[in-house]
Amino acid sequence: MNPSPGFSIMGILSAVFTFVLAGLAVYALILAIIFLRLRIAGLKRAARRPLP
């Protein structure tokens, strides 16, 4: 009997690659949310300041 593809070297490597890719996607999403919150806060601060 052949082992299932999930237990082969390629299956393990593809699973690791998928987890790393998912981790990078979550990390990029968190960075984008932090950047946008800072940007919105800066725009609000600039809007409150009266123009000379």
Secondary structure as the mmCIF struct_conf table of DSSP 4:
data_model
#
loop_
_struct_conf.conf_type_id
_struct_conf.id
_struct_conf.beg_label_comp_id
_struct_conf.beg_label_asym_id
_struct_conf.beg_label_seq_id
_struct_conf.end_label_comp_id
_struct_conf.end_label_asym_id
_struct_conf.end_label_seq_id
HELX_LH_PP_P HELX_LH_PP_P1 ASN A 2 SER A 4
HELX_RH_3T_P HELX_RH_3T_P1 PRO A 5 PHE A 7
BEND BEND1 SER A 8 SER A 8
HELX_RH_AL_P HELX_RH_AL_P1 ILE A 9 ARG A 48
BEND BEND2 ARG A 49 ARG A 49
HELX_LH_PP_P HELX_LH_PP_P2 PRO A 50 LEU A 51
#
